[in-house]
Structures are given as structure tokens and as C-alpha cells.
Amino acid sequence: MKREYHKWFSKQLGRDMELLVFGHAGDPVLFFPTRTARFYDYEDWQVIEAMRKKIEAGSLQVYCLDSIDRESFYAKDLHPAQRICRHLDYEKYILYEVLPFVKQLNPHPSVVAAGCSLGAFHAANLAFKYPTLFHKMVGLSGRYDLTTSMDHFDDLFDGYRDENIYFNMPGLFIPNLTDPIILAQLKSVEIIFVVGEKDVFLDNNKAISNALWEKGVWNALHLWDGESHKARYWRHMVQLYL
């Protein structure tokens, strides 16, 4: 299995950023890491190994991205308005640096956005905001509204709300989306949610799935036994849904 390590100074973030690329051809997959995780964790957790056959066959080319969650959503020393702005810097890094890099390596016309846990949020938020850039979104064990408190997962903005937060929470903006052009673009994206029946994010997944169906946007919601919010489950999920 071809494996490449890349690192460059990001102008959007003002810091070095790293990523790993697995594979030589196929659908490019932007694979967002879990909460505050690193670009090498999916490899360490054997999630990449679980996709070896598809990667070696040239069906998938997986880009394991790094996160800056500790500088954005989990930077409790920053005002919530600054946290979401830092997240938007990360979004610009993906749009203006990572995606052009992907296009240089792989001429495939569109990209898959995928992730586990908070990585699923990143994948969904980006794909739903820029649906013309993606043909598929796969969210595993995701949470799609970071303003809600669930069990031991807090509101990451401490009750503060502004337009940047609203327009970056799929659980908030999708139910109110009426633009026919954007809705038509979303309908061209294959949208897959996977969550455990006892996962704390189950209701959140049902809500976003139902909101999309109410807009006429096809999506699949797959429920797994138990909590299923661990790498050993994700290893099976990626084989089925990516």
C-alpha cells in the first residue's frame, strides 16, 4: 500500500500542517480525525489497514488530515467568537490548500468527505456548505450540532451564538435551508450517517437525517448495535460505507 507523508507551512493557519496519503488512485477521501486527534491516529488504530484492499486496488485514495480542534472548538481560553473564527481558518486551509493539493495528486473530479466522531462533523459541515466539491459524505459516530449539550459532551460555545456559529452547525442551518440551488446541489451528494443505537449522538443523527429528508435530500442512516463509538467498530464501518 502506497503511503506518503506531507508537511507544509499553512498560510491560512500560520503554522505547519501535516497529513498522510494512502493509495495511488481512486476516489480521494478527505478523512477528518476524531476530537483533538492527529493525522496518524487512523493508521495507528488500524482503520486504514481495514481499507487496505480498496486502497491497493485503486478504488480509494485516503488523505488523513490533522486537526486544530485544541485551537478552535476546545480552546476554552478563547472567546467563543474567536473559537469559531479559528475553525473558519481551518476550513480555508482545507479549501485553499488541501483540496488543490489533492487535485495535483489525483485528477478525480470530486471528493469524498469522511470522518469519525468530531471528524464526522467536519466532513458533514464542509460537504453541506460546499456540495459541488463532494460527491459523497460519510459520518461515523458524529455530532452535527456542537451547540447542544449531551451527556458528558458540552456546548462548545458556552451558550454564545452568532452567525458564524449558526452557519457552521448543520443541525441548525439544514432545517432552515430553502435555497433551491443549494438543495439541488445537496441532492447530488451521497450522504451516509452511521451511529450506534446507544450512542449519545443517536438523537442528533436522527434529527439531521430527518431534516434532510424533509428537504427532499436523500440520505442513509445506519444504526449499529450498542454504542459503536470506538475504533474497533470504525474499522468495520469504513469497509462497508467508504
N, C-alpha and C positions, 0 to 999 in steps of 0.2 A: 504494500500500500504506500503510495507516494505521500510523503509528509514534508511540508515546508514551514519554516519559522520566518516571520517577518516582523520588523520593528521600524518605526519611523517617528519623527517628531511631528505631532499633530498641530497644525496652525490653529485649528478650531478650538482645541483644548489647552494649548500652551504647555504640552508635556509629551513625553514619549508614550506611544501606544504599541502594544504587541498583539499578534494573532498567529494562529496556526491554520494551515490549509491542508486538508486531507483529500487526495484524489487528483486525477488528471483531466477529467471530463464529466459531462452530465449536468444535471440541474444544480446550479450553485445555491447553496443553503447558507444563509446568514444565521448562525447558531448562537443565540444570546445566552450568556451564562446565568446561573441562578443568583439569588440575592447575595450581593457583595462578593461574588465568586470571581475566579480568574479564568483566563483563556485556556489554561491547561487542565482544568478540572474535569471536563467531559472525557478527556483522554485518560486521566488518572482513574476515573470512575468506571472505565471500560464501556462507556456509552458509544464512543467512536468505534471500538472493537466490535460492538454489536451490529454496526453498519458496514463492516469490512467487505462483505460480499457485494453489496451495492456500490460501494466506493471503488473497489478493484475492477468491477465490471464496467465502470464508466457511467453508471446511472446517476451518481451523486458526487458532487464536489463540495465538501463541508468546510466552511470558514468559521472557526471557533474564535469568537470575539472576546475582548476583555471588557470589563465594566468599570464605571467610575461611580458606582452607587454610593460609596462612602463619601464622595464629594458632592453628591446631589441629594437623593431621597433620604439617605441616612446620615447626612451632615447636620446633626442636631444643634451644632453651634451656629449655624446659619439661619437667617430668617427664612420661612417657607417660600417667600417670593424668590429668594436667591437660590434655593434648592431647585425649584422648577426651571429657573433660568440656566443653571448649570446642566440640568438634564437636556435642555434645548441645545446647549453646546455639544453634548454627546450626539444628539440627533444630527447636527450639522456635520460632525465627524463621520457618521455613517453615510450621510447623503453625498457629501462633497469629497470624501477621502476614500472610504471603504468601497462604496459602490463603483467609483471609477477604477479602483484597483482590481475589483472583481472583473470588470469588463475587459481589462487588459489581459487577464489570465484566461478568461472564459467568454467566448462570444455569444453565449446563450442569451436570447432576447429578454428573458425575465428571470426573476429570482424567487426563491422560497425564503420566507421569514419564519424562524422557528425558535423555540426556547422552552425551558423548564422553569417552573416557579416564577420568580420575578422576570426571568428571561422570556417567559410567555407573554407577560405584559409588554415588554419592549417590542417583541415581534408583532403582537396584535396592534399596538398603538401606531407603529410605523406603517404596517400594511394597510390599516384602515384610514390613515391620513394621506397615504400616497399609493392608492390601489393600482395605479398604472405601472408602478415599478415592480409589482409582485404578481405571481400567478397562483401562489399558494401560501397559506399561513397555518402553522401547526403550533398550538399552545398546549403544553403538557403541565398539568397541575398549576394552572395560572390563576392570578388575581388581577381583575381588569378594572378595578376602581380602588386606587390607593388612598382615597379619602375615607373609606369605610373602616371601622374597627371590627375585627373578627377574632374572637378568642384571644390569643397572645400576639396577634398582628394589629398594630396600632394604625390610626390615621397618620400617615406620614407627613401631613401638613398641619397637624396640631389644631385643627378647626379653621385654619386660614383658607380663604378661597379667593381666586382671581381668575381672569380669563385664560391665562396660560395654563393654570391647573385644569380648568374645565375642558379646554380643547385638547388636553393630553390624557384624559381619562376616558377610554372607550365606554366604560359603564355609564358615564354621564352624557357624552355627546352623541352616541349612537341612537338612543331613544328619541332624541330631538332632531335627528338628521332628516332634512326634507329636500335637499338639493337633488333634483332628478339626475343630473350629470354624475355626481359623486356616487349616488345609489346605483346607477347603471354600471359604473366602474367597479364598485364593490361586488356586484353580481358576477363579474368575470373572475373573481378570486375564489379559489377553492379554500374554504375555511373549515378547520378541524379543531375542535376542543376535546381534550381528554382529561378526566378528573376522577378521583376515587369517590365512591359513594359515601365515605365517611370523612372525606377531606373537608377541612374548614372552609375551603373556597367553593364547595359544591353549589350553594345557592347563587354565588356570584357568577359561576359559569352558566347556570340555568338562566339567569337574568340576561346576560349578554347574548346568549343563544336565542332566547325568546325575542329580545329587542330586534335582532337582525331579521328573524322570521317575520316579525310584524312589519318590517320594511320591505319584505319580499326578497330578502337576501338569503340564499341557500347557505346552510352550514350544517355540520355534523357534530353532535355532542355524544361522545362515547364515555360511558360510565364503567369504572373498574371496581372490583371488589375491594373493600376496606379503604384505607387512607390512600395508598398508592402514591405517596409523595416522597419517594426515595429513589436513589439511582438504580436500585435493582429492578424497579418497575419501569423506569425510563428506558432501560436497556431493551426491554420487550416492546415498549411503545414505539420507539423510533423504527424498529423493524417493520411494524405494521402501518405506521402513518406517514413516514417520510419516504 
